[in-house]
Protein backbone atom coordinates (compact mmCIF):
# COMPACT_ATOMS: atom_id res chain seq x y z
CA UNK A 1 0.00 0.00 0.00
CA UNK A 2 1.54 3.37 -1.00
CA UNK A 3 2.11 6.04 1.61
CA UNK A 4 -0.37 8.89 1.31
CA UNK A 5 0.44 12.35 2.53
CA UNK A 6 -2.15 14.31 4.44
CA UNK A 7 -3.97 16.77 2.15
CA UNK A 8 -2.19 19.73 3.76
CA UNK A 9 1.17 18.35 2.58
CA UNK A 10 0.07 17.36 -0.93
CA UNK A 11 2.08 19.69 -3.18
CA UNK A 12 -0.23 18.87 -6.08
CA UNK A 13 -3.03 20.53 -4.12
CA UNK A 14 -1.14 23.22 -2.19
CA UNK A 15 1.90 24.95 -3.60
CA UNK A 16 4.36 26.93 -1.52
CA UNK A 17 3.18 30.06 -3.30
CA UNK A 18 -0.38 29.40 -2.17
CA UNK A 19 0.81 28.57 1.33
CA UNK A 20 2.49 31.96 1.80
CA UNK A 21 0.09 34.05 -0.28
CA UNK A 22 -1.50 35.49 2.87
CA UNK A 23 1.75 37.33 3.63
CA UNK A 24 2.02 39.12 0.30
CA UNK A 25 -0.46 41.84 1.13
CA UNK A 26 0.83 42.62 4.60
CA UNK A 27 1.87 46.14 5.44
CA UNK A 28 5.35 46.70 6.90
CA UNK A 29 3.76 47.03 10.34
CA UNK A 30 1.92 43.73 9.93
CA UNK A 31 5.10 42.01 8.73
CA UNK A 32 6.92 43.33 11.79
CA UNK A 33 4.18 41.94 14.04
CA UNK A 34 4.40 38.50 12.40
CA UNK A 35 8.20 38.54 12.65
CA UNK A 36 7.97 39.53 16.31
CA UNK A 37 5.57 36.65 17.05
CA UNK A 38 7.84 34.17 15.25
CA UNK A 39 10.88 35.38 17.20
CA UNK A 40 8.98 35.12 20.48
CA UNK A 41 7.88 31.57 19.63
CA UNK A 42 11.47 30.66 18.70
CA UNK A 43 12.72 31.95 22.05
CA UNK A 44 10.07 29.92 23.90
CA UNK A 45 11.13 26.77 22.05
CA UNK A 46 14.79 27.56 22.62
CA UNK A 47 14.19 27.99 26.36
CA UNK A 48 12.79 24.44 26.47
CA UNK A 49 15.73 22.97 24.53
CA UNK A 50 18.24 21.17 26.76
CA UNK A 51 20.98 22.11 24.26
CA UNK A 52 20.11 25.82 24.39
CA UNK A 53 23.67 27.08 24.89
CA UNK A 54 24.97 24.92 22.05
CA UNK A 55 22.26 26.20 19.71
CA UNK A 56 22.98 29.81 20.65
CA UNK A 57 26.69 29.29 19.99
CA UNK A 58 26.06 28.18 16.39
CA UNK A 59 26.79 30.83 13.77
CA UNK A 60 26.64 30.63 10.00
CA UNK A 61 29.66 32.19 8.32
CA UNK A 62 29.02 35.52 6.60
CA UNK A 63 29.39 35.04 2.82
CA UNK A 64 32.22 36.93 1.16
CA UNK A 65 29.71 38.70 -1.12
CA UNK A 66 27.95 40.07 1.97
CA UNK A 67 31.25 41.19 3.48
CA UNK A 68 32.06 43.09 0.27
CA UNK A 69 28.61 44.71 0.19
CA UNK A 70 28.91 45.79 3.82
CA UNK A 71 32.37 47.21 3.15
CA UNK A 72 30.96 49.23 0.22
CA UNK A 73 28.09 50.51 2.33
CA UNK A 74 30.45 51.42 5.16
CA UNK A 75 32.52 53.56 2.81
CA UNK A 76 29.60 55.90 2.04
GINOR-V658857 format. One record per residue. RES is the residue in one small letter. D_LAST is the distance of its C-alpha to the last C-alpha in Angstrom with 2 decimals. Layout:
res:RES d_last:D_LAST
res:RES d_last:D_LAST
This chain:
res:x d_last:63.29
res:x d_last:59.63
res:x d_last:56.94
res:x d_last:55.76
res:x d_last:52.42
res:x d_last:52.38
res:x d_last:51.56
res:x d_last:48.19
res:x d_last:47.10
res:x d_last:48.64
res:x d_last:45.78
res:x d_last:48.24
res:x d_last:48.52
res:x d_last:45.07
res:x d_last:41.92
res:x d_last:38.59
res:x d_last:37.34
res:x d_last:40.24
res:x d_last:39.70
res:x d_last:36.17
res:x d_last:36.80
res:x d_last:37.22
res:x d_last:33.52
res:x d_last:32.33
res:x d_last:33.20
res:x d_last:31.79
res:x d_last:29.60
res:x d_last:26.39
res:x d_last:28.55
res:x d_last:31.26
res:x d_last:28.95
res:x d_last:27.70
res:x d_last:31.39
res:x d_last:32.33
res:x d_last:29.53
res:x d_last:30.66
res:x d_last:34.25
res:x d_last:33.47
res:x d_last:31.65
res:x d_last:34.60
res:x d_last:37.06
res:x d_last:35.27
res:x d_last:35.48
res:x d_last:39.17
res:x d_last:39.88
res:x d_last:38.03
res:x d_last:40.11
res:x d_last:43.24
res:x d_last:42.22
res:x d_last:44.12
res:x d_last:41.36
res:x d_last:38.66
res:x d_last:37.26
res:x d_last:37.18
res:x d_last:35.34
res:x d_last:32.73
res:x d_last:32.24
res:x d_last:31.42
res:x d_last:27.83
res:x d_last:26.66
res:x d_last:24.53
res:x d_last:20.90
res:x d_last:20.88
res:x d_last:19.17
res:x d_last:17.49
res:x d_last:15.93
res:x d_last:14.88
res:x d_last:13.16
res:x d_last:11.39
res:x d_last:10.29
res:x d_last:9.19
res:x d_last:7.06
res:x d_last:5.60
res:x d_last:5.53
res:x d_last:3.82
res:x d_last:0.00
